[in-house]
Amino acid sequence: MLRTVYDAEGREHTVEAIDAREYLATGLYFAEPPAPPVEPIGSKLPDPDPSAEPDKSEAKSRKG
């Protein structure tokens, strides 16, 4: 009987069931694929409104 084990990168390895136990015992292989990475909360924020930023050309013209 064959079983599928997964490495830390999520790659599948199909091995005999008796060997799968040994793979899992090493801690380097898993019975289920790893969960997808979680996105940071800030990555879902919308881009700031460019009209809300002060106009940089006005600041330059005031200097000189």
DSSP file (Angstrom, degrees, kcal/mol; ACC not computed):
  #  RESIDUE AA STRUCTURE BP1 BP2  ACC     N-H-->O    O-->H-N    N-H-->O    O-->H-N    TCO  KAPPA ALPHA  PHI   PSI    X-CA   Y-CA   Z-CA
    1    1 A M              0   0    0      0, 0.0    16,-2.8     0, 0.0     2,-0.3   0.000 360.0 360.0 360.0 135.6    0.0    0.0    0.0
    2    2 A L  E     -A   16   0A   0     14,-0.2     2,-0.3    15,-0.1    14,-0.2  -0.704 360.0-171.0 -99.8 149.0    1.3    3.4   -1.0
    3    3 A R  E     -A   15   0A   0     12,-3.4    12,-3.0    -2,-0.3     2,-0.5  -0.962  18.9-129.3-133.3 153.2    1.1    6.6    1.1
    4    4 A T  E     -A   14   0A   0     -2,-0.3     2,-0.3    10,-0.2    10,-0.2  -0.894  24.2-177.1-104.1 130.8    1.9   10.2    0.2
    5    5 A V  E     -A   13   0A   0      8,-2.9     8,-2.6    -2,-0.5     2,-0.4  -0.860  14.8-139.7-119.6 160.0    4.2   12.3    2.5
    6    6 A Y  E     -AB  12  30A   0     24,-2.6    24,-2.8    -2,-0.3     6,-0.2  -0.947   5.9-141.0-124.6 139.3    5.1   15.9    2.0
    7    7 A D  E >   - B   0  29A   0      4,-1.9     3,-2.0    -2,-0.4    22,-0.2  -0.309  43.5 -87.6 -86.9-179.5    8.4   17.7    2.6
    8    8 A A  T 3  S+     0   0    0     20,-0.5    21,-0.1     1,-0.3    -1,-0.1   0.735 128.5  54.1 -63.6 -22.9    8.7   21.2    4.1
    9    9 A E  T 3  S-     0   0    0      2,-0.1    -1,-0.3    24,-0.0    -3,-0.0   0.408 120.1-107.2 -91.6   1.9    8.3   22.8    0.7
   10   10 A G    <   +     0   0    0     -3,-2.0     2,-0.2     1,-0.3    -2,-0.1   0.518  67.4 149.4  88.2   5.2    5.1   21.0    0.0
   11   11 A R        -     0   0    0      1,-0.1    -4,-1.9    22,-0.0    -1,-0.3  -0.525  44.7-123.9 -74.3 139.6    6.4   18.5   -2.5
   12   12 A E  E     -A    6   0A   0     -2,-0.2     2,-0.4    -6,-0.2    -6,-0.2  -0.607  24.4-173.3 -85.1 142.4    4.7   15.1   -2.6
   13   13 A H  E     -A    5   0A   0     -8,-2.6    -8,-2.9    -2,-0.3     2,-0.6  -0.974  11.5-152.9-134.1 119.3    6.6   11.9   -2.2
   14   14 A T  E     +A    4   0A   0     -2,-0.4     2,-0.3   -10,-0.2   -10,-0.2  -0.837  29.7 157.5 -96.7 122.0    4.7    8.6   -2.7
   15   15 A V  E     -A    3   0A   0    -12,-3.0   -12,-3.4    -2,-0.6     2,-0.0  -0.849  48.4 -76.1-135.8 168.1    6.3    5.8   -0.7
   16   16 A E  E  >  -A    2   0A   0     -2,-0.3     4,-2.2   -14,-0.2     3,-0.4  -0.382  47.2-116.0 -63.0 147.7    5.3    2.4    0.8
   17   17 A A  H  > S+     0   0    0    -16,-2.8     4,-1.4     1,-0.2    -1,-0.1   0.874 115.6  52.7 -57.1 -41.0    3.2    2.7    3.9
   18   18 A I  H  > S+     0   0    0    -17,-0.2     4,-0.9     1,-0.2    -1,-0.2   0.880 111.8  46.3 -64.8 -36.6    5.8    1.1    6.1
   19   19 A D  H  > S+     0   0    0     -3,-0.4     4,-2.4     1,-0.2    -1,-0.2   0.828 102.7  65.0 -72.2 -32.2    8.4    3.6    4.8
   20   20 A A  H  X S+     0   0    0     -4,-2.2     4,-2.8     1,-0.2     5,-0.2   0.880  97.2  55.9 -59.4 -37.8    6.0    6.5    5.3
   21   21 A R  H  X S+     0   0    0     -4,-1.4     4,-2.0     1,-0.2    -1,-0.2   0.912 108.7  47.2 -60.2 -41.7    6.1    5.9    9.1
   22   22 A E  H  X S+     0   0    0     -4,-0.9     4,-1.0     2,-0.2    -2,-0.2   0.899 111.1  51.0 -67.7 -40.2    9.9    6.2    9.0
   23   23 A Y  H >X>S+     0   0    0     -4,-2.4     3,-0.8     1,-0.2     6,-0.7   0.943 112.4  46.5 -60.1 -47.6    9.7    9.4    6.9
   24   24 A L  H ><5S+     0   0    0     -4,-2.8     3,-1.1     1,-0.2    -1,-0.2   0.856 105.6  60.5 -65.0 -34.9    7.2   10.9    9.3
   25   25 A A  H 3<5S+     0   0    0     -4,-2.0    -1,-0.2     1,-0.3    -2,-0.2   0.766  95.0  63.3 -65.1 -25.5    9.3    9.9   12.3
   26   26 A T  H <<5S-     0   0    0     -4,-1.0    -1,-0.3    -3,-0.8    -2,-0.2   0.764 101.4-132.7 -70.3 -23.3   12.3   11.9   11.1
   27   27 A G  T <<5S+     0   0    0     -3,-1.1    -3,-0.1    -4,-0.5    -2,-0.1   0.426  87.4  95.6  83.5  -1.8   10.2   15.2   11.4
   28   28 A L  S   <S+     0   0    0     -5,-0.6   -20,-0.5   -21,-0.0     2,-0.3   0.580  81.3  50.6 -94.6 -12.3   11.3   16.2    8.0
   29   29 A Y  E    S-B    7   0A   0     -6,-0.7     2,-0.3   -22,-0.2    -2,-0.3  -0.908  70.5-153.7-127.1 154.2    8.2   14.9    6.3
   30   30 A F  E     -B    6   0A   0    -24,-2.8   -24,-2.6    -2,-0.3    -6,-0.1  -0.901  23.4-132.2-131.1 154.3    4.5   15.4    7.0
   31   31 A A  S    S+     0   0    0     -2,-0.3   -27,-0.1   -26,-0.2    -1,-0.1   0.733  96.6  39.1 -76.4 -23.2    1.3   13.5    6.5
   32   32 A E  S    S-     0   0    0    -26,-0.1   -26,-0.2   -27,-0.0   -22,-0.1  -0.914  95.9 -98.5-125.8 152.8   -0.5   16.6    5.2
   33   33 A P        -     0   0    0      0, 0.0   -25,-0.1     0, 0.0    -2,-0.1  -0.338  51.2 -94.5 -65.8 152.3    0.8   19.4    2.9
   34   34 A P        -     0   0    0      0, 0.0   -27,-0.0     0, 0.0   -26,-0.0  -0.311  44.5-101.0 -65.7 151.5    1.9   22.6    4.7
   35   35 A A        -     0   0    0      1,-0.1     3,-0.1    -3,-0.1    -3,-0.0  -0.376  44.8 -96.2 -68.3 150.1   -0.7   25.4    5.0
   36   36 A P        -     0   0    0      0, 0.0    -1,-0.1     0, 0.0     0, 0.0  -0.349  51.3 -91.0 -64.7 150.7   -0.4   28.3    2.6
   37   37 A P        -     0   0    0      0, 0.0     2,-0.4     0, 0.0     0, 0.0  -0.299  39.5-120.0 -63.5 147.3    1.5   31.3    3.9
   38   38 A V        -     0   0    0     -3,-0.1     3,-0.1     1,-0.0    -3,-0.0  -0.754  23.1-128.6 -90.7 131.2   -0.5   33.9    5.6
   39   39 A E        -     0   0    0     -2,-0.4     5,-0.1     1,-0.1    -1,-0.0  -0.549  29.8-104.8 -76.4 141.9   -0.4   37.4    4.1
   40   40 A P    >   -     0   0    0      0, 0.0     3,-1.2     0, 0.0     4,-0.3  -0.352  28.2-119.6 -61.6 148.4    0.5   40.3    6.4
   41   41 A I  G >  S+     0   0    0      1,-0.3     3,-1.6     2,-0.2     4,-0.2   0.880 110.2  59.3 -59.5 -40.2   -2.6   42.4    7.3
   42   42 A G  G >  S+     0   0    0      1,-0.3     3,-1.3     2,-0.2    -1,-0.3   0.706  89.4  72.1 -64.5 -20.3   -1.0   45.6    5.8
   43   43 A S  G <  S+     0   0    0     -3,-1.2    -1,-0.3     1,-0.3    -2,-0.2   0.676  94.2  54.6 -71.4 -14.8   -0.7   44.0    2.4
   44   44 A K  G <  S+     0   0    0     -3,-1.6    -1,-0.3    -4,-0.3    -2,-0.2   0.441  81.8 110.5 -97.4  -0.2   -4.5   44.2    1.9
   45   45 A L  S <  S-     0   0    0     -3,-1.3    -3,-0.0    -4,-0.2     2,-0.0  -0.491  75.0-110.3 -73.4 143.5   -4.8   47.9    2.6
   46   46 A P        -     0   0    0      0, 0.0    -1,-0.1     0, 0.0     3,-0.1  -0.324  39.1 -92.7 -69.4 157.1   -5.6   50.1   -0.4
   47   47 A D        -     0   0    0      1,-0.1     0, 0.0    -2,-0.0     0, 0.0  -0.416  51.9 -97.6 -65.0 144.5   -3.0   52.4   -1.8
   48   48 A P        -     0   0    0      0, 0.0    -1,-0.1     0, 0.0     5,-0.0  -0.303  42.5 -98.3 -64.3 150.7   -3.2   55.9   -0.3
   49   49 A D    >   -     0   0    0      1,-0.2     3,-1.6    -3,-0.1     4,-0.5  -0.569  26.9-149.0 -70.8 119.0   -5.1   58.5   -2.4
   50   50 A P  G >  S+     0   0    0      0, 0.0     3,-0.9     0, 0.0    -1,-0.2   0.791  95.4  62.2 -63.4 -25.7   -2.5   60.5   -4.3
   51   51 A S  G 3  S+     0   0    0      1,-0.2     4,-0.1     4,-0.0    -2,-0.1   0.697  94.7  62.9 -72.4 -16.4   -4.8   63.6   -4.2
   52   52 A A  G <  S+     0   0    0     -3,-1.6    -1,-0.2     2,-0.1     3,-0.1   0.679  87.5  86.7 -80.5 -17.3   -4.5   63.5   -0.3
   53   53 A E  S <  S-     0   0    0     -3,-0.9     3,-0.0    -4,-0.5     2,-0.0  -0.573  91.8-102.6 -82.2 145.4   -0.7   64.1   -0.5
   54   54 A P        -     0   0    0      0, 0.0     2,-0.5     0, 0.0    -1,-0.1  -0.366  42.1-101.5 -64.3 146.8    0.6   67.7   -0.6
   55   55 A D     >  -     0   0    0      1,-0.2     4,-1.1    -4,-0.1     3,-0.5  -0.584  28.3-157.2 -72.9 118.6    1.7   68.8   -4.1
   56   56 A K  H  > S+     0   0    0     -2,-0.5     4,-1.6     1,-0.2    -1,-0.2   0.764  88.4  63.3 -71.6 -26.0    5.5   68.6   -4.1
   57   57 A S  H  > S+     0   0    0      1,-0.2     4,-1.9     2,-0.2    -1,-0.2   0.853 100.5  53.3 -68.6 -32.4    5.8   71.0   -6.9
   58   58 A E  H  > S+     0   0    0     -3,-0.5     4,-1.6     1,-0.2    -1,-0.2   0.909 106.3  52.6 -65.9 -41.3    4.3   73.8   -4.8
   59   59 A A  H  X S+     0   0    0     -4,-1.1     4,-1.0     1,-0.2    -2,-0.2   0.875 109.8  48.8 -63.5 -37.5    6.8   73.1   -2.0
   60   60 A K  H  X S+     0   0    0     -4,-1.6     4,-0.9     1,-0.2     3,-0.4   0.891 109.2  51.9 -69.3 -39.4    9.7   73.5   -4.4
   61   61 A S  H  < S+     0   0    0     -4,-1.9    -1,-0.2     1,-0.2    -2,-0.2   0.800 106.3  54.9 -70.4 -27.1    8.3   76.8   -5.9
   62   62 A R  H  < S+     0   0    0     -4,-1.6    -1,-0.2     1,-0.2    -2,-0.2   0.790 102.8  58.2 -73.9 -27.6    8.0   78.3   -2.4
   63   63 A K  H  <        0   0    0     -4,-1.0    -1,-0.2    -3,-0.4    -2,-0.2   0.829 360.0 360.0 -71.0 -31.5   11.6   77.6   -1.6
   64   64 A G     <        0   0    0     -4,-0.9    -2,-0.2    -3,-0.1    -1,-0.2   0.508 360.0 360.0-125.8 360.0   13.1   79.5   -4.4
